[in-house]
Amino acid sequence: MSSASAPRLKVVAMPTGWLTVDRSSQVHGRYFGQSIRVPVWSTAIVGAQKKIVVDTGIHDPAWVSNFVCPCDQAPEERLERALKEYVGWSADDVDIVINTHLHYDHSGGNTLFRNAKFVIQAAEWEYAGHPLPTQATYYQEFLIGREPLAWFRWQFVHGIADIVPGVRVVPTPGHTPGHQSVAVDTEDGVVLIAGDCANCMENIVDLVPVGIVHETQAEFASLRRIRQIADFVIPGHDPNVVPGSAGIVLPSESRLPHVQP
């Protein structure tokens, strides 16, 4: 935003636990058999008209370890504590939660936010009720809150949508059909909170999809979209993001390789 009256927005990445996965799940076609421990990022947007959190991490590391993959979480990585330590908020202070998608590691803390409105692409909500069998484990209705009362706390969007001045959601399908990323205008440039459209910067820089994909062609298009609009990126599981930072600088388009899928 170029207006002198535009709010000064700050983006703060918060670690909320760790997953131990095969590295090929992060970068398609690479690193088979290599185990890697990756962070689960939640992000706070500070200085906007509303207090906003993007993605809410895991709800219980023991549940994740039993049903999905090994998971650990230090006490200070619990989302309630991370919010307090990094931005000074309680969960009840938060006005808006934006979920990039509804997998367990991006919506697990939704139930903490008793006063928030939740923003999701309508396509993601529909898919979460009937996912591909290969993704069924990643969706848990008790995390999404599908009882009738909770339904009215959701704001369903269709495509690009401005949430508050300086914050918009951008469709980035591929990992799931209704996946969205969040673009935030800051003084230093556009920060793109990528969710799992990009697990790590390697996906964007090399134009290589993530390992868990619903539609590969859509994933390629979404990675290109990120290249076009972002100055900084917070990938969903990149260990190179510095806690408390606004993510990783994306090389300019002229310095990125032009790769044809």
C-alpha positions in Angstrom: 0.0 0.0 0.0 1.4 3.4 -0.9 -1.0 5.7 0.9 0.6 7.8 3.7 -2.4 6.8 5.9 -2.0 3.1 5.4 -1.4 1.2 8.6 2.1 0.0 9.4 1.8 -3.8 9.4 4.3 -6.2 10.9 4.4 -9.9 10.4 5.8 -12.2 13.1 6.5 -15.9 12.6 6.0 -18.1 15.6 7.2 -21.7 15.9 4.5 -24.0 17.4 6.1 -27.5 17.3 8.1 -29.9 15.1 7.2 -32.8 12.8 9.6 -35.5 11.8 8.8 -36.5 8.2 10.5 -38.0 5.1 12.0 -35.0 3.3 10.4 -36.1 0.0 7.1 -34.9 1.5 8.5 -31.4 1.5 10.0 -31.4 -2.0 8.4 -33.6 -4.7 10.8 -36.2 -6.2 13.8 -35.3 -4.0 15.4 -36.7 -0.8 13.6 -40.0 -0.6 14.4 -41.8 2.6 15.9 -38.8 4.3 14.3 -38.0 7.7 13.9 -34.3 8.5 12.6 -32.4 11.5 10.6 -29.4 10.3 8.9 -26.6 12.2 5.2 -25.8 12.2 4.7 -22.1 11.8 1.9 -19.8 13.0 2.0 -16.1 12.1 0.7 -13.0 13.8 -0.1 -9.8 11.8 0.4 -6.8 14.0 -0.7 -3.2 13.5 -3.8 -4.0 11.3 -7.3 -2.9 12.0 -7.8 -6.3 13.6 -5.5 -8.7 15.5 -4.9 -11.5 13.0 -3.4 -14.9 13.3 -2.6 -17.1 10.2 -2.6 -20.8 10.9 -2.9 -22.2 14.3 -0.5 -25.2 14.4 -1.1 -28.5 16.1 -3.5 -29.2 18.9 -1.7 -32.1 20.6 1.7 -33.6 19.8 0.8 -37.0 21.2 -2.2 -37.2 18.9 -0.1 -36.2 15.9 2.6 -38.7 16.9 0.0 -41.5 17.2 -2.0 -40.8 14.0 0.3 -38.9 11.5 4.0 -38.6 12.2 6.4 -38.1 15.1 5.8 -34.7 16.7 7.3 -32.7 19.5 6.4 -29.4 21.1 8.3 -27.5 23.8 6.2 -25.7 26.4 7.1 -22.3 24.9 6.0 -23.5 21.5 2.4 -23.9 22.6 0.4 -21.3 20.6 -1.1 -19.6 23.6 2.4 -19.0 25.1 4.0 -18.1 21.7 1.4 -15.4 21.1 2.1 -13.9 24.5 5.9 -14.0 24.2 6.2 -12.8 20.5 3.3 -10.2 20.3 1.8 -9.9 23.8 -1.6 -11.2 22.9 -3.9 -13.7 24.5 -6.0 -16.0 22.3 -9.1 -14.1 23.4 -7.5 -10.9 22.0 -7.5 -12.3 18.5 -10.2 -11.0 16.1 -9.5 -13.0 13.0 -7.9 -16.4 12.3 -7.0 -17.1 8.6 -6.4 -20.8 7.8 -4.4 -21.3 4.7 -6.1 -24.8 4.7 -7.6 -27.1 7.2 -5.0 -29.8 7.7 -4.3 -30.8 11.3 -1.1 -28.8 11.5 -2.6 -25.6 10.3 -5.9 -25.6 12.1 -5.1 -27.5 15.3 -5.2 -24.5 17.6 -8.5 -23.0 16.1 -10.4 -24.0 19.2 -8.3 -21.7 21.4 -9.8 -18.6 19.7 -13.1 -18.1 21.3 -13.7 -14.5 20.0 -12.3 -14.8 16.5 -13.9 -15.0 13.1 -12.3 -17.7 10.8 -11.5 -17.0 7.2 -11.2 -19.9 4.7 -11.7 -20.4 1.0 -15.2 -22.0 0.4 -13.5 -24.6 -1.8 -11.3 -25.7 1.1 -14.3 -26.0 3.4 -16.1 -28.2 0.9 -13.0 -30.4 0.2 -12.3 -30.9 4.0 -15.7 -32.7 4.2 -14.8 -35.1 1.3 -11.0 -35.2 0.8 -9.1 -37.6 -1.3 -8.4 -40.8 0.6 -4.7 -39.9 0.6 -5.4 -36.8 2.6 -8.2 -38.0 4.8 -6.0 -38.4 7.9 -5.0 -34.8 7.7 -8.5 -33.5 8.2 -10.2 -33.9 11.6 -13.7 -32.5 12.1 -13.2 -31.9 15.8 -10.5 -29.4 14.8 -12.5 -27.6 12.2 -15.7 -27.1 14.3 -18.5 -28.2 12.0 -21.3 -28.0 14.6 -24.1 -25.6 13.6 -23.1 -22.8 16.0 -19.5 -22.9 14.9 -20.5 -22.7 11.2 -21.5 -19.0 11.7 -18.0 -18.1 12.9 -16.6 -18.9 9.5 -16.2 -16.3 6.7 -16.1 -18.2 3.4 -14.3 -16.4 0.6 -14.1 -17.1 -3.2 -10.8 -16.2 -4.6 -8.8 -13.0 -3.8 -10.3 -11.1 -0.9 -9.2 -8.1 1.2 -9.6 -9.0 4.8 -8.5 -5.7 6.3 -6.5 -2.9 4.7 -3.1 -4.3 3.8 -4.1 -7.9 4.3 -5.5 -10.1 1.5 -6.0 -13.8 0.9 -4.8 -15.2 -2.5 -5.8 -18.6 -3.8 -2.8 -20.9 -4.1 -4.3 -24.3 -4.9 -2.4 -27.5 -5.5 -1.5 -28.9 -2.1 -5.3 -28.8 -1.6 -8.0 -27.5 -4.0 -8.9 -24.6 -1.7 -5.5 -23.7 -0.3 -4.9 -19.9 0.1 -1.9 -17.8 1.0 -1.9 -14.5 2.8 -0.3 -11.4 1.4 0.6 -8.6 3.8 1.8 -5.1 2.8 4.6 -4.0 5.0 7.1 -1.1 4.9 9.7 -3.5 3.5 7.5 -5.1 0.9 4.9 -7.8 0.5 5.2 -10.7 3.0 3.6 -13.8 1.7 2.5 -16.4 4.3 2.5 -19.4 2.0 1.0 -22.2 4.1 1.8 -25.5 2.4 1.8 -24.2 -1.1 5.5 -24.0 -0.3 6.8 -26.1 2.5 10.3 -24.5 2.1 11.9 -21.9 -0.1 13.3 -24.6 -2.4 9.8 -25.2 -3.7 9.5 -21.6 -4.9 13.1 -21.0 -6.0 13.4 -24.2 -8.0 9.7 -24.4 -9.0 9.4 -27.9 -7.4 6.0 -28.8 -5.9 5.5 -30.0 -2.4 5.4 -33.7 -1.9 1.7 -33.9 -0.8 -0.3 -32.6 -3.8 -3.9 -32.7 -4.8 -3.3 -31.2 -8.3 0.2 -30.8 -9.7 -0.6 -28.3 -12.5 -2.4 -26.0 -10.0 0.6 -26.3 -7.6 3.0 -25.1 -10.3 0.8 -22.1 -11.1 0.6 -21.2 -7.4 4.3 -21.3 -7.0 4.6 -18.9 -10.0 2.1 -16.6 -8.4 4.1 -16.4 -5.2 7.2 -15.5 -7.3 5.2 -12.7 -8.9 3.9 -11.0 -5.8 6.2 -11.7 -2.8 9.2 -9.9 -1.4 9.4 -12.1 1.7 8.0 -15.6 2.2 7.0 -17.6 5.3 6.8 -21.2 4.0 4.8 -23.6 6.0 7.6 -25.7 7.3 10.9 -24.1 6.5 13.5 -24.4 9.3 15.4 -21.4 7.9 12.7 -19.0 9.0 13.9 -17.1 12.0 11.4 -17.0 14.9 9.9 -13.5 15.3 10.9 -12.5 11.8 8.8 -11.7 8.7 10.2 -14.7 6.8 12.9 -15.2 4.1 13.8 -12.8 1.3 12.7 -14.1 -2.1 15.2 -13.4 -4.8 14.0 -11.0 -7.5 12.3 -12.6 -10.5 15.3 -11.8 -12.6 17.5 -13.9 -10.3 15.1 -16.9 -10.1 15.6 -19.8 -12.6 13.1 -20.1 -15.4 12.1 -23.7 -15.1 9.5 -25.3 -17.3 7.5 -28.1 -15.6 
